[in-house]
Amino acid sequence: MALRHLMSPLDFSTGELDKLMDLANDIEKYPQKYAHACAGKKIATLFYEPSTRTRLSFEAAMLNLGGSVLGFHSSDSSSAAKGESVSDTMRIVSCYADIAAMRHPKEGAPLVASMKSMIPVINAGDGGHQHPTQTLTDLLTIRSLKGHFEGLTIGLCGDLKFGRTVHSLINALSRYDNIRFVLISPEELRVPSYVREAMRAQKIPFEEVVKLDEETMKDLDILYMTRVQKERFFNEEDYLRMKDFYILDKEKMDLAPKKMLVLHPLPRVNEISVEVDNDERAAYFKQAQYGVYIRMALILTLLGLEVK
């Protein structure tokens, strides 16, 4: 099988995405069927910046498939601390593992690594650029809980400037019919101009608003909350001014449609009150579980393994 990597959700056609999500749903339904699918296979998790959900979900995914895990959880615990390039690291790791997931603070680093790799490389997040497996998780969550993508109105709220999950999700959902976006952010954290221009070029309807209120939420099928990311700000003052701009609490949820789902890539800080967790529309912890299923499906797909 030809070597294939995942750098962007656009690397898969919508037909391939459907197959991937079908496989993830089958894994959810029949986990024992896949328990030994990756016996003897190893995944390398190469994380140059901190992560809980993404790294552990990749590791859980491989372990659930009967494979094993090696890797590092920060640049300080790798040869990057000695100045080794991602290309050289990837060449070495290709000798030890069958597939790799890389997170890096520099945009494009996983792509550079993939160019020298002898094994499939998955972009597990590169700076503020892309986070394709989070997007696959989001797509699986929406399709599993809503049953479809077509015709949905998606509200994206919070840090839309630095939020790589937001950029990836817009790119992926824009390929489906009659999708509409409501972009909810303060002026300073609006989506980058290249994202807006791409939506206009594709004639994707969207509006930009500042307030998270009843008027904004009344037509939403999905409200996708994001945290204001301290690590993306250049100074503490700007971060402190922005971090509490949106807080989703019970009072706001009372204004929202009864069938609206709330998603969040996590971790949250205080942008979703814990009192919302008990609302049946809160789907962000289910979303984290779907992340394991879709990563299991992705590992199998990139390794070319089929389970009968």
C-alpha positions in Angstrom: 0.0 0.0 0.0 1.3 3.5 -0.8 2.5 5.4 2.2 -0.1 8.0 3.3 -0.1 10.7 5.9 -2.8 12.9 7.5 -1.8 16.6 7.7 -5.2 18.2 7.1 -8.8 17.0 7.2 -8.9 17.9 3.5 -6.4 15.1 2.8 -9.5 12.8 2.9 -12.3 13.1 0.4 -15.9 13.3 1.8 -16.4 9.7 0.7 -13.2 8.6 2.5 -14.4 10.5 5.6 -17.7 8.7 5.5 -15.9 5.3 5.3 -13.7 6.3 8.2 -16.7 7.4 10.3 -18.5 4.2 9.4 -15.5 2.2 10.6 -15.4 4.3 13.9 -19.1 3.6 14.5 -18.5 -0.2 14.0 -15.6 0.0 16.4 -17.9 1.7 19.0 -20.5 -1.1 18.5 -18.2 -4.1 18.3 -15.0 -3.2 20.3 -13.9 -6.9 20.8 -13.9 -7.4 17.0 -10.9 -5.0 16.8 -9.1 -5.9 20.1 -6.2 -7.6 18.3 -6.2 -5.8 15.0 -2.8 -4.1 15.6 -1.1 -6.9 17.5 2.6 -6.4 17.0 2.3 -2.8 15.7 3.6 0.2 17.5 2.6 3.9 17.5 5.1 6.6 18.3 3.5 9.7 20.0 5.9 12.6 19.4 4.5 15.5 21.4 6.7 18.6 21.5 4.1 20.5 23.6 1.8 19.4 26.4 -1.3 17.4 25.7 -3.7 15.3 27.7 -6.6 14.3 25.5 -4.9 14.0 22.1 -1.8 12.1 23.3 -3.7 9.8 25.6 -6.5 9.2 23.1 -3.9 8.1 20.5 -2.3 5.8 23.0 -5.7 4.4 24.2 -6.6 3.9 20.5 -3.5 1.8 19.8 -3.8 -0.2 23.0 -7.5 -0.9 22.3 -6.4 -2.3 19.0 -3.9 -4.6 20.7 -0.8 -2.6 19.7 1.8 -0.9 21.8 3.1 2.7 22.4 6.4 4.6 22.6 7.3 8.2 22.4 7.8 11.4 24.4 5.5 14.0 25.9 7.5 17.2 25.6 10.4 18.6 23.6 12.5 18.7 26.9 12.4 14.9 27.0 13.5 14.4 23.4 16.6 15.0 21.4 15.0 18.3 20.3 16.5 19.6 23.5 19.9 18.9 22.0 19.0 20.6 18.7 17.9 17.6 16.6 15.6 18.5 13.7 12.1 17.0 13.3 13.3 15.5 10.1 16.1 13.6 11.8 13.8 12.6 14.7 11.3 11.2 12.2 13.9 9.2 10.3 15.0 7.6 13.5 11.5 6.9 14.8 10.6 5.3 11.4 13.1 2.6 12.4 11.3 1.9 15.7 7.5 2.3 15.0 4.9 1.5 12.4 3.0 4.8 12.6 3.5 8.2 14.4 1.4 11.0 15.7 3.2 14.4 16.1 2.2 17.5 17.9 4.5 20.6 17.5 4.2 24.3 18.3 5.5 25.3 14.9 3.1 25.3 11.9 4.1 22.8 9.3 6.5 20.8 11.4 4.6 17.5 11.0 4.5 18.0 7.3 8.3 18.5 7.2 8.6 15.3 9.3 6.4 13.4 7.0 8.6 14.2 4.0 11.5 12.1 5.5 9.3 9.4 7.1 9.1 5.8 6.2 5.9 5.3 8.2 2.5 7.1 8.2 2.6 10.4 10.1 -0.5 12.0 11.7 -0.6 15.7 12.4 -1.7 15.9 16.1 -1.7 19.7 16.0 0.8 22.2 14.6 0.7 25.6 16.3 -2.4 27.6 15.4 -2.7 25.9 12.0 -4.4 22.5 11.9 -5.7 19.8 14.2 -7.1 17.2 11.8 -7.8 14.4 14.3 -9.8 16.8 16.5 -11.8 17.7 13.4 -12.4 14.0 12.6 -13.6 13.7 16.2 -15.9 16.7 15.8 -17.3 15.3 12.5 -17.9 11.9 14.0 -19.6 13.4 17.1 -21.9 15.6 14.9 -22.8 12.8 12.5 -23.4 10.3 15.3 -25.6 12.6 17.4 -27.3 14.6 14.6 -27.4 11.9 11.9 -26.2 14.2 9.1 -24.2 17.4 8.3 -26.3 18.9 5.5 -28.3 21.9 6.4 -26.8 22.5 9.9 -26.1 25.9 11.4 -22.9 25.8 13.4 -22.0 28.5 16.0 -18.3 28.8 16.7 -17.5 30.8 19.9 -14.5 32.2 21.6 -10.9 32.2 20.2 -11.5 32.0 16.5 -8.1 33.6 15.7 -5.7 31.1 17.2 -8.1 28.2 17.5 -6.7 25.5 15.1 -9.7 23.3 15.9 -12.0 26.0 14.5 -10.0 26.5 11.3 -9.9 22.8 10.6 -13.6 22.3 11.3 -14.6 25.2 9.0 -12.5 23.7 6.2 -14.0 20.2 6.7 -17.7 21.2 7.1 -17.6 23.6 4.2 -17.5 20.6 1.8 -21.1 19.6 2.9 -24.3 21.1 1.5 -26.2 24.0 3.0 -23.8 24.5 6.0 -24.0 27.9 7.7 -21.6 29.3 10.2 -22.2 31.9 13.0 -18.8 33.2 14.1 -19.0 34.5 17.7 -15.9 36.3 19.0 -14.5 39.6 20.2 -13.0 41.8 17.5 -9.5 40.9 18.5 -10.1 37.1 18.2 -12.0 37.0 14.8 -11.2 34.2 12.4 -8.1 35.1 10.2 -8.9 36.9 7.0 -7.7 33.9 4.8 -10.5 31.8 6.5 -13.1 34.4 5.7 -11.9 34.8 2.2 -12.0 31.0 1.6 -15.6 30.9 2.8 -16.6 33.8 0.6 -14.9 32.1 -2.4 -16.8 28.9 -1.7 -20.1 30.9 -1.2 -20.4 29.5 2.4 -22.9 31.6 4.3 -21.6 33.0 7.5 -22.1 36.0 9.9 -19.8 37.4 12.5 -21.2 38.6 15.8 -19.8 39.6 19.2 -22.6 38.6 21.6 -23.5 35.1 22.7 -27.2 35.8 23.4 -30.6 34.5 22.5 -30.7 36.2 19.1 -27.3 34.6 18.2 -28.2 31.1 19.5 -31.9 30.8 18.4 -31.1 29.0 15.1 -28.0 27.0 16.1 -27.9 23.2 15.7 -24.3 23.1 17.2 -22.6 25.5 19.6 -18.9 24.8 19.5 -17.2 26.6 22.4 -13.4 27.2 22.6 -11.1 28.4 25.3 -9.0 31.5 25.0 -5.6 30.0 24.8 -3.1 31.6 27.1 -0.2 29.9 25.3 -1.0 31.7 22.0 -0.9 35.2 23.5 2.3 37.3 23.5 1.5 39.1 26.8 -0.4 38.4 29.9 -2.5 41.6 29.8 -4.2 40.7 26.5 -4.9 37.2 27.7 -6.5 38.4 31.0 -8.7 40.9 29.1 -10.0 38.2 26.8 -10.3 35.1 28.9 -13.7 35.7 30.4 -15.3 37.2 27.4 -17.7 34.3 27.0 -19.0 32.0 29.7 -21.7 29.5 28.8 -23.9 28.9 31.9 -27.3 27.6 32.8 -28.9 31.0 32.2 -27.6 31.1 28.6 -28.5 27.5 28.0 -32.1 28.4 29.0 -32.1 30.7 25.9 -30.8 28.0 23.5 -32.8 25.6 21.3 -33.8 22.4 22.9 -32.0 20.3 20.3 -28.8 22.3 20.1 -25.7 20.4 21.0 -22.7 21.9 22.9 -19.3 20.8 21.8 -15.8 21.8 23.0 -12.4 20.4 22.0 -11.3 20.7 25.7 -9.6 21.5 27.9 -12.0 24.1 29.2 -11.0 26.7 31.7 -14.2 28.6 32.7 -15.9 29.2 29.4 -18.4 26.5 30.1 -19.8 26.4 33.7 -19.8 23.0 35.3 -23.5 23.4 35.9 -23.9 22.9 32.1 -22.4 19.4 32.3 -25.7 17.9 33.5 -27.6 19.4 30.5 -28.5 16.7 28.0 -27.3 19.0 25.2 -23.8 19.0 26.7 -21.9 16.6 24.4 -18.3 17.5 25.0 -17.4 14.4 27.1 -19.1 12.1 24.6 -17.0 14.0 22.0 -13.8 13.0 23.9 -14.9 9.3 23.7 -15.6 9.6 20.0 -12.0 10.8 19.7 -10.7 7.4 20.6 -13.0 5.6 18.1 -12.0 7.8 15.2 -8.3 7.6 16.0 -8.6 3.8 16.1 -10.3 3.9 12.7 -7.6 6.3 11.4 -4.7 4.0 12.6 -6.3 1.0 10.9 -6.9 2.9 7.7 -3.4 4.4 7.4 -1.8 1.0 8.2 -4.0 -0.6 5.6 -5.4 -3.1 8.1 -8.9 -4.6 7.5 -10.9 -6.5 10.1 -13.4 -9.0 8.8 
